[in-house]
Every structure is written in C-alpha cells, then in structure tokens.
Amino acid sequence: MIDVVYFFGDSFVAGFGDPTGHGWIGRVQESAPPEMRFTAVNRGVPGATSIQCVRDWQDAAERLLADDVSGSGVVFSFGTNDVISVMPPGQTCEALGEALSLAAAIGMPALVVGPPPIGDMPREERLLASLAGDLALICATHGAFYVDAHDELLASPVWMSEIACGDGSHPQADGYETLAKLVIDAGFFDWLAGRDPATVG
C-alpha cells in the first residue's frame, strides 16, 4: 500500500488555472476511500520541461534515500513545455526513462500521466499527440503504469471548452475534475494498493 505520493511535473500538475487551487491531484486525493487515504507531495512547476522535472526528482530522490521510502510512490506528468520549446521528442523520452529507472532503483512504484491536449496550437497539438504515444512505449519498457490523458481529454467537451475559454491550454475547476476522474477510472487506487490496474476488473 502506497500512502505517500510525490508528484513531479508542469503547470497541469500544479493545477494552474483552477480557482479552487485543488487541481486534479487534490481532487484525486479527496476522492480516495478511507482505506486508501494518501499524502500528496505536489512538486508541479509551471513552465517546467521534462528535463527540469526529472532534475527536481533526482534532487528529491537523493534526500529521500536518507529516509525509508517504503510506502512511497512517484507520479510523473510532463511533455507540454517540451513540445512548445521545440525539444526533440527523444530527449523527453530519455528524461522519462531516467526518471523511471531511478524510481525502480530506489524501490518506489511509478505512475505516469501523459500530457493533456492544449488545443490552441494545431502544430504543437499534433506533436503532443505523437509524444503521448512515445511516452506510453517508454512506460511499457520500464513496467510503469501509464494513463493516456491526451486522447481521452481531446474527446472531452468539458476539457476542450474550458481551455478554449481560458488561456488556451489550462482548464478551470471542471476540467481538472474531468482529469481527476480519468486518472481514478484508469486505476489510480489499484496502483496505490499495489495491484496492476491492467489486470483488475
């Protein structure tokens, strides 16, 4: 059972744009049944690329090694800023691979939430869709659980309408509620319990 989860990522992890300040992580945490309550450590940084997120994770992992990491897990979610900054997808995949390798080395189960659609930049959106597929393959190679947020949210009227009404990329409360439900339905609580979400149900 995982009872402490560290979240590393970008503005979507930070919950940017949500007037409640809860974001999707707070909503997942609040939805946990009593036996699945967990502590969330949110290390989301608006504007961060995958390389910056992974560097933050590596620094944090060094400190965590001084403690007992049993009962801890880590979630990664990044990629949007890589596409916007024209970072080659290979670098993003390499960064994720390094993050997952380190998590395995120190004994922390890892889960990855793919980058959501942004909608207002057609070229970048196409690249983001392709990157989401690449990240899924990296997760499969490392045996990490992957949640495809891109395609699911692209088909969500709530998500797409909220980002269109906002800054073109970030949703508000209902959009983050949609993302939280997606993560939960994909098997987040099974992952917390140490079960393989792919084999449950």
N, C-alpha and C positions, 0 to 999 in steps of 0.2 A: 504494500500500500504506500503510495506517494502522498506525503502530507505537506510538503513544501515544494512549490514550483517556481522556478526562475524563468522569466520571460525576457528574451532579448530580441530586439527588432527596431522598427522605424516608427513613424508617426501613427500608423494604424495600431501598433501595439500600445503606444502611449495614449490612444483614444482621442487623438486630435480631432476637434470639431464637435465632440459630444458635449452639449451644455451641462449634462449631469455629472461629467467627469468620470463616469464608470467605464466607458469603453466596452469592448467585447470581453475583456478579461474580467472586469468587475462583475459583469453580468453572468459569466460562466461560474465565477466563484459564488455568487449569490444564489445560483440555481442548484448548487450541489446539495444532495440529500444529506441529512445529518451524519450518516456514517461515512460520507465522502468529503467532509469539510477539509479544505486545504488552505494554506497560507500562500498568497501570491506575492512574489517579489518582482515588480514591474520595472524592467530596465530599458523600456522603449525610449528611443531618442529621435525626435522629428528630424528628418533630413539625413539620417544615417544610412550609409551604404552597407552592403553585406560585409565588406572588409572592416569597417568601423564597428559593426555589431559583433563580429567574431573576435576582434581585438578586445572589446569590452568583456566578452565571455571568457577569453583566455586570461585576462587580468583577474576576473572574478574567480575563475577556477583555481588559480594559484592560492587565493585566500581560502577558498572552500576546502582545499586539501589539508589545511591545518585543522579542520574540524571533521566531524563524522558526517559524511554525505549520504548515509543510508536514510531512506525515506525521502530523498530529494529527487526531483526530475527537472528537466530543462526543455523549454519550448523556444523554437526559433521561427521568426517570420520576417522576411525581408525580400528585397528584389526590385521594388518600385523605383527607388532612387538610383539603383544601378542602371536601369533602363533609361531613366531621364538624363543621367550623367554620361550616357553612351559608354558604359563599361561593358567590355566583351562578356557574353554570357558564360564563357569558360571560366572567367575569374569568379563570377558569382557561384558557379558550381564548385569550384575549387575551395572557395571560402566555406561553403556549407559542408563539404566533405571534411575539411579540417575541424569544423565545429563538432560534427558528429563523431569523428574519430576521438577527439578529446573527451567528449561525453562518455563514450564507451570505455576509454582508458581509465577514467576515474569512477566508473560504475554508476553513472547517472542515466536513467532511461531518457530518451529524447523523442520529442514530437515536433513536427514541422507543419506550420500552417502556410500554405502557398500565398503568394501576393494576390490581393484582390484586384478587380478591374478598376481603372481610373476614369475611362470613358471620354474625356475631353480632348485626347490627343490620339487620333487614329493610328498613326505610325507606331507610337510608343505602346499603344494598346496591343497591337499585333505582336510586337516583340515580347511584351509581358506575357501574353498567352503562350508563346513558344517557350519562354523561360520557365513558366509554371510546369510545363511538361518535362523540361530538363531536370528541374529540382525533384520532381517525383521519381525520376530514374535514380538520382543520387541517393534518395532515401531508400529505395528498394535495394540498392547495392549495400547500404550500411545497415539494413534491417531496421530502419526507423519508420515510425508511423507517420504518414503524410496525409494532410487534409487539403483537398483541392478547393480552395476558396474562389479561384478565378471563374471557372465555368459556371459554378453554382450561382455566384453573385451576379454574373453577367446576365443571367436569366431572371434575376430578382427585380421586379418593378420597384420595390421599396428602396433597395440599394441604389439602383440607377437613377431614380427620381431624386433621391436625397443628395447624391453627389452632383447632379445637374443643378440643383437649387443652391448648392453651397459653393465651394471653391473649385469644383470640377473634379475633385479627387476624393475628398473626405466626406463621409456621411455625417448625420446627426444621430440622435438617440435611437430612432427606429432602425436605421441602417446597422448600427452596432448591435442592436438586439437581434437582427437577422443573422449577422455573422456569428454571434454567440450561439444561437440556436444551431447553426450549421456545424460548428465545432462540437457541440454537445451531441447532436444526432450522428455525427461521424464516429463517435465512440470515445470522447474525451474521458468520461468517467470509467470506462472499461480500461483505458490506458492507465489511469490513476490506480486502479485496483490490480494492475499487473497482468491483466488479460489482454490478449491480442484482439483488437477491435475487428480485425478482418475475419476472425473465426467465431465471433459472438453473434448469436441470433440465427 
